[in-house]
Amino acid sequence: MEKPEILLVYSYAPEIMEVLEARHIVHKLYEADDKDVFLSDVGGKVRAIATNGHHGASAALATGFVLGAARLILELTKGATSGVFHWYADINFLHFAVFLFAICTGVLIAVSLLTPRQPDEKLAGLTFATAADGTPETNRGMEPNPKWRRRDMLLSVLLVIAVAMVWLTFRG
């Protein structure tokens, strides 16, 4: 079976690169001298593009929040709206979820491609792949029972209890 071809906009940790190169034919845009020529050469063969997504994720979350909050406000005031605002407030919620997913995905990809890469020092310790340098700051989460994990578990249990109480109160 032929390996799928992917385009990497930025380099990744060596462990991730090893896995990507084992499973795919990897085209490295960040190593190309002339990016336009490189893209015209490999563009038709590439099935996926991998970016770091840092800026894109933040922009997609903000976009989703603004569009969702606008929908909520317009739905609550639907009787006083007309035209496009009434149509936006009246979209079926499942159709709106698909619309919101598509818009946020587009924003994520566009912003990721249009913003510069974060330096490796800033990304150190964010994932298990980048926590391998042995420094205490980047090995947060590698210790057996960290304080932050206990806090997260406690808050998760409290959230489940709160949701259960709301459900029991308003189940009708």
C-alpha positions as CSV (number, residue, x, y, z in Angstrom):
1,M,0.0,0.0,0.0
2,E,1.3,3.4,-0.9
3,K,2.0,5.9,1.9
4,P,-0.2,9.0,1.9
5,E,1.7,12.3,1.3
6,I,1.5,15.1,3.8
7,L,2.9,18.6,3.9
8,L,4.5,19.9,7.1
9,V,4.4,23.7,7.5
10,Y,6.7,23.5,10.6
11,S,9.0,20.9,12.0
12,Y,8.0,18.9,15.0
13,A,9.7,17.1,17.9
14,P,12.0,14.3,16.7
15,E,9.7,11.6,18.2
16,I,6.8,13.0,16.2
17,M,8.8,13.4,13.0
18,E,9.9,9.7,13.3
19,V,6.3,8.5,13.4
20,L,5.2,10.8,10.6
21,E,8.0,9.7,8.4
22,A,7.3,6.1,9.1
23,R,3.6,6.4,8.1
24,H,3.7,9.1,5.4
25,I,5.7,10.6,2.6
26,V,6.6,13.9,4.3
27,H,7.1,17.1,2.4
28,K,8.8,19.8,4.5
29,L,7.7,23.3,3.5
30,Y,9.8,24.9,6.2
31,E,13.0,23.6,4.4
32,A,12.1,24.9,1.0
33,D,14.0,27.9,-0.4
34,D,11.2,28.8,-2.8
35,K,7.9,27.9,-1.2
36,D,5.8,28.7,-4.2
37,V,7.8,26.4,-6.5
38,F,7.8,23.7,-3.8
39,L,4.0,23.9,-3.3
40,S,3.4,23.8,-7.1
41,D,5.6,20.7,-7.3
42,V,4.0,18.7,-4.4
43,G,0.6,20.4,-4.1
44,G,-1.3,17.9,-6.2
45,K,0.0,14.9,-4.3
46,V,-0.5,16.1,-0.8
47,R,-3.5,14.7,1.1
48,A,-3.1,16.6,4.4
49,I,-1.3,19.7,5.8
50,A,0.0,19.7,9.4
51,T,0.5,23.0,11.2
52,N,1.2,23.7,14.9
53,G,-2.3,25.3,15.3
54,H,-1.4,27.5,18.3
55,H,-2.8,30.8,16.9
56,G,-5.4,29.1,14.9
57,A,-6.9,27.3,17.9
58,S,-7.2,30.6,19.8
59,A,-8.8,32.3,16.9
60,A,-11.2,29.4,16.3
61,L,-12.3,29.4,19.9
62,A,-12.9,33.2,19.9
63,T,-14.8,32.9,16.6
64,G,-17.0,30.1,18.0
65,F,-17.7,32.1,21.1
66,V,-18.6,35.3,19.2
67,L,-20.9,33.4,16.8
68,G,-22.5,31.3,19.5
69,A,-23.1,34.3,21.8
70,A,-24.5,36.3,18.9
71,R,-26.9,33.3,18.1
72,L,-28.0,33.1,21.7
73,I,-28.7,36.8,22.0
74,L,-30.5,36.9,18.7
75,E,-32.6,33.8,19.5
76,L,-33.7,35.4,22.8
77,T,-34.7,38.6,20.9
78,K,-36.0,36.8,17.8
79,G,-39.4,38.5,17.9
80,A,-37.7,41.9,17.4
81,T,-35.4,40.9,14.6
82,S,-35.9,40.6,10.9
83,G,-34.0,39.7,7.8
84,V,-30.6,38.1,8.1
85,F,-30.6,38.4,11.9
86,H,-34.0,36.6,12.2
87,W,-32.7,33.9,9.8
88,Y,-29.5,33.5,11.9
89,A,-31.5,33.2,15.1
90,D,-34.0,30.7,13.6
91,I,-31.5,28.2,12.2
92,N,-32.0,24.7,13.5
93,F,-29.5,24.1,16.3
94,L,-28.0,21.0,14.6
95,H,-27.6,22.9,11.3
96,F,-26.0,25.8,13.3
97,A,-23.5,23.3,14.9
98,V,-22.4,22.1,11.4
99,F,-22.2,25.8,10.3
100,L,-20.2,26.7,13.4
101,F,-17.8,23.7,13.0
102,A,-17.1,24.6,9.3
103,I,-16.5,28.3,10.1
104,C,-14.2,27.5,13.1
105,T,-12.3,24.9,11.1
106,G,-11.7,27.4,8.3
107,V,-10.5,30.1,10.8
108,L,-8.2,27.5,12.5
109,I,-6.6,26.5,9.2
110,A,-6.3,30.1,7.8
111,V,-4.9,31.6,11.0
112,S,-2.4,28.7,11.5
113,L,-1.1,29.1,7.9
114,L,-0.9,32.9,8.1
115,T,0.9,33.3,11.5
116,P,4.6,32.6,12.3
117,R,5.7,29.5,14.1
118,Q,6.2,29.6,17.8
119,P,9.8,29.0,19.1
120,D,10.5,25.6,20.5
121,E,11.4,27.1,23.9
122,K,7.8,28.4,24.2
123,L,6.3,25.1,23.3
124,A,8.5,23.0,25.7
125,G,6.5,21.0,28.2
126,L,3.1,21.3,26.5
127,T,3.0,17.7,25.4
128,F,4.7,14.4,26.4
129,A,6.7,14.7,23.2
130,T,8.2,18.1,24.3
131,A,8.6,17.2,28.0
132,A,11.7,15.0,27.4
133,D,14.4,17.5,28.2
134,G,14.5,16.7,31.9
135,T,14.0,20.2,33.3
136,P,11.4,20.5,36.2
137,E,9.4,23.2,34.3
138,T,8.9,21.0,31.2
139,N,8.4,17.8,33.2
140,R,5.2,19.1,34.9
141,G,2.8,16.2,34.6
142,M,5.4,13.5,34.5
143,E,5.5,13.1,38.3
144,P,3.4,10.3,39.7
145,N,0.8,12.3,41.6
146,P,1.1,16.0,40.9
147,K,-0.8,18.6,42.9
148,W,-2.5,20.1,39.8
149,R,-3.9,16.6,38.8
150,R,-5.6,16.2,42.2
151,R,-7.1,19.7,41.8
152,D,-8.3,18.9,38.3
153,M,-9.9,15.6,39.5
154,L,-11.6,17.4,42.4
155,L,-13.0,20.1,40.0
156,S,-14.1,17.5,37.6
157,V,-16.1,15.6,40.3
158,L,-17.7,18.9,41.4
159,L,-18.7,19.7,37.9
160,V,-20.3,16.3,37.5
161,I,-22.2,16.8,40.8
162,A,-23.3,20.3,39.6
163,V,-24.6,19.0,36.3
164,A,-26.4,16.1,38.0
165,M,-28.1,18.6,40.4
166,V,-29.2,20.8,37.6
167,W,-30.5,17.8,35.7
168,L,-32.4,16.5,38.7
169,T,-33.8,20.0,39.4
170,F,-35.1,20.7,35.9
171,R,-35.9,17.3,34.5
172,G,-39.6,18.2,34.5
